[in-house]
């Protein structure tokens, strides 16, 4: 899985919003992984919402890589 998810510009104070690539394997992983299901909210059109309060946990898991 070398495709990237792109952070959308319409961020708000509560969530980071990412658009996932149309990759069935990645979408299945997010749907079934117990850790990710606790900290990521699935949304329409292959988007996910990550509450700011869970960003560090998701980043530590290796799912979220932030390039700065």
Residue frames as qw, qx, qy, qz and C-alpha x, y, z in Angstrom:
[[0.000, 0.890, 0.456, 0.000, 0.00, 0.00, 0.00],
 [0.486, -0.084, 0.044, 0.869, 2.03, 2.90, -1.26],
 [0.006, -0.680, -0.409, -0.608, -0.87, 5.25, -1.91],
 [0.173, -0.005, -0.439, 0.882, -1.20, 8.29, 0.30],
 [0.106, -0.773, -0.623, 0.054, -4.18, 9.73, 2.11],
 [0.253, 0.387, 0.044, 0.886, -4.48, 13.46, 1.69],
 [0.131, -0.474, -0.558, 0.668, -5.43, 15.85, 4.45],
 [0.141, 0.726, 0.533, 0.411, -8.33, 18.02, 3.38],
 [0.196, 0.318, -0.128, 0.919, -8.26, 21.78, 3.82],
 [0.470, -0.559, -0.210, -0.650, -11.63, 22.02, 5.58],
 [0.474, -0.066, -0.740, 0.472, -10.23, 21.29, 9.00],
 [0.420, -0.751, -0.172, -0.480, -11.99, 22.30, 12.16],
 [0.208, -0.669, 0.534, -0.474, -11.12, 22.51, 15.84],
 [0.798, -0.270, 0.424, -0.332, -12.17, 18.96, 16.65],
 [0.907, 0.133, 0.393, 0.071, -11.04, 16.75, 13.76],
 [0.073, -0.485, 0.649, 0.582, -8.31, 16.16, 11.22],
 [0.787, 0.426, 0.294, -0.334, -10.03, 15.09, 8.00],
 [0.208, -0.425, 0.755, 0.453, -8.28, 12.83, 5.49],
 [0.788, 0.416, -0.093, -0.444, -9.35, 11.62, 2.06],
 [0.640, -0.275, 0.703, 0.145, -8.22, 8.02, 1.52],
 [0.225, 0.335, -0.694, -0.596, -7.29, 6.61, -1.88],
 [0.859, 0.079, -0.050, -0.503, -9.74, 4.21, -3.47],
 [0.303, 0.391, -0.863, 0.102, -7.88, 1.19, -2.07],
 [0.798, -0.325, -0.331, -0.385, -10.10, -1.68, -0.89],
 [0.738, -0.050, -0.546, 0.394, -7.32, -3.21, 1.22],
 [0.165, 0.185, -0.361, 0.899, -6.75, 0.04, 3.14],
 [0.514, -0.313, -0.081, -0.795, -10.47, 0.63, 3.62],
 [0.842, -0.224, -0.476, -0.122, -10.91, -2.93, 4.89],
 [0.545, 0.058, -0.543, 0.637, -8.02, -2.45, 7.33],
 [0.111, -0.228, 0.249, -0.935, -9.60, 0.67, 8.79],
 [0.683, -0.268, -0.251, -0.632, -12.99, -1.01, 9.01],
 [0.895, -0.196, -0.398, -0.052, -11.74, -4.11, 10.82],
 [0.499, 0.240, -0.535, 0.638, -8.71, -3.04, 12.86],
 [0.479, -0.680, -0.539, 0.128, -9.81, -2.78, 16.51],
 [0.424, -0.393, -0.131, 0.805, -7.30, -0.08, 17.41],
 [0.075, 0.094, 0.351, 0.929, -8.19, 2.14, 14.45],
 [0.287, -0.572, -0.664, -0.386, -11.92, 1.66, 15.03],
 [0.440, -0.637, -0.464, 0.431, -11.48, 3.16, 18.51],
 [0.315, -0.559, 0.001, 0.767, -9.71, 6.31, 17.34],
 [0.012, -0.114, 0.510, 0.853, -10.79, 6.97, 13.74],
 [0.504, 0.480, 0.496, -0.519, -14.26, 7.85, 12.50],
 [0.329, 0.160, 0.734, 0.572, -15.15, 6.68, 9.01],
 [0.305, 0.571, 0.183, -0.740, -17.03, 9.15, 6.85],
 [0.734, 0.590, 0.306, -0.138, -18.45, 9.27, 3.33],
 [0.596, 0.785, -0.160, 0.052, -16.39, 9.11, 0.13],
 [0.853, 0.098, -0.274, 0.434, -13.40, 7.29, 1.67],
 [0.020, 0.715, -0.283, 0.639, -12.80, 9.99, 4.24],
 [0.661, -0.364, -0.576, 0.315, -11.73, 9.51, 7.83],
 [0.197, -0.850, 0.085, -0.481, -11.91, 11.89, 10.76],
 [0.667, -0.060, -0.541, 0.508, -9.29, 11.77, 13.48],
 [0.366, -0.907, -0.196, -0.074, -10.19, 13.68, 16.62],
 [0.232, 0.780, -0.404, 0.418, -7.33, 15.99, 17.62],
 [0.580, -0.597, 0.446, -0.328, -7.34, 14.38, 21.06],
 [0.934, -0.050, 0.353, 0.025, -6.45, 11.00, 19.43],
 [0.549, 0.789, -0.274, -0.011, -3.90, 12.29, 16.91],
 [0.106, -0.682, 0.711, -0.131, -0.87, 11.27, 19.03],
 [0.703, -0.108, 0.679, -0.183, -2.21, 7.73, 19.57],
 [0.811, 0.538, 0.214, -0.084, -2.95, 7.23, 15.88],
 [0.347, 0.838, -0.420, 0.040, 0.42, 8.69, 14.90],
 [0.352, -0.547, 0.745, -0.146, 2.24, 6.41, 17.38],
 [0.833, 0.131, 0.512, -0.163, 0.46, 3.38, 15.85],
 [0.355, -0.222, 0.665, 0.618, 2.15, 4.15, 12.53],
 [0.378, 0.626, 0.672, 0.117, -1.10, 4.73, 10.65],
 [0.149, 0.977, 0.147, 0.027, -0.67, 8.51, 10.55],
 [0.664, -0.112, 0.100, 0.732, 2.62, 9.88, 9.30],
 [0.084, 0.967, 0.188, -0.147, 2.78, 13.66, 9.42],
 [0.666, 0.252, 0.095, 0.695, 5.37, 15.28, 7.18],
 [0.192, -0.927, -0.194, 0.258, 6.47, 18.59, 8.61]]
